[in-house]
């Protein structure tokens, strides 16, 4: 299976833009064929707005987890240095 060239957020954005404008202009802007656009529309078009909101919530939760992971990693390094070097 080949790697995906476009992220799901890009696909959803393209579908939203085409809904407000021209399909041909959207295809040209994103560098895709009309067949690809309509395949995306069939696959993602039904609940594009709900899916977009869900993706945004997941991305914000991921960012929160990454920040917490960084904080915990710094705390762990500090504790390891205390144990290694002593007080």
QUISULSUL-V212449 format. One record per residue. N is the residue number from 0. RES is the residue in one letter. D_LAST is the distance of its C-alpha to the last C-alpha in Angstrom with 1 decimal. Layout:
n=(N & N)
res=(RES & RES)
d_last=(D_LAST & D_LAST)
This chain:
n=(0 & 1 & 2 & 3 & 4 & 5 & 6 & 7 & 8 & 9 & 10 & 11 & 12 & 13 & 14 & 15 & 16 & 17 & 18 & 19 & 20 & 21 & 22 & 23 & 24 & 25 & 26 & 27 & 28 & 29 & 30 & 31 & 32 & 33 & 34 & 35 & 36 & 37 & 38 & 39 & 40 & 41 & 42 & 43 & 44 & 45 & 46 & 47 & 48 & 49 & 50 & 51 & 52 & 53 & 54 & 55 & 56 & 57 & 58 & 59 & 60 & 61 & 62 & 63 & 64 & 65 & 66 & 67 & 68 & 69 & 70 & 71 & 72 & 73 & 74 & 75 & 76 & 77 & 78 & 79 & 80 & 81 & 82 & 83 & 84 & 85 & 86)
res=(X & X & X & X & X & X & X & X & X & X & X & X & X & X & X & X & X & X & X & X & X & X & X & X & X & X & X & X & X & X & X & X & X & X & X & X & X & X & X & X & X & X & X & X & X & X & X & X & X & X & X & X & X & X & X & X & X & X & X & X & X & X & X & X & X & X & X & X & X & X & X & X & X & X & X & X & X & X & X & X & X & X & X & X & X & X & X)
d_last=(54.7 & 54.1 & 51.1 & 51.7 & 52.4 & 52.0 & 49.3 & 50.5 & 49.7 & 52.0 & 54.7 & 54.6 & 54.7 & 57.7 & 59.5 & 59.0 & 60.3 & 63.3 & 64.1 & 64.3 & 66.1 & 67.7 & 66.7 & 67.9 & 65.8 & 62.7 & 63.3 & 63.8 & 60.6 & 58.4 & 60.3 & 61.5 & 65.0 & 66.8 & 66.6 & 62.8 & 62.8 & 65.1 & 63.1 & 60.0 & 62.1 & 63.2 & 59.7 & 57.7 & 60.3 & 60.9 & 57.6 & 56.2 & 55.0 & 53.4 & 51.8 & 50.5 & 48.9 & 47.3 & 46.0 & 44.5 & 42.8 & 41.3 & 40.2 & 38.5 & 36.8 & 35.6 & 34.2 & 32.3 & 30.9 & 30.0 & 28.1 & 26.2 & 25.5 & 24.1 & 21.8 & 20.6 & 20.1 & 17.9 & 15.8 & 15.7 & 14.7 & 11.7 & 10.7 & 11.5 & 9.4 & 6.2 & 7.9 & 9.2 & 6.7 & 3.8 & 0.0)
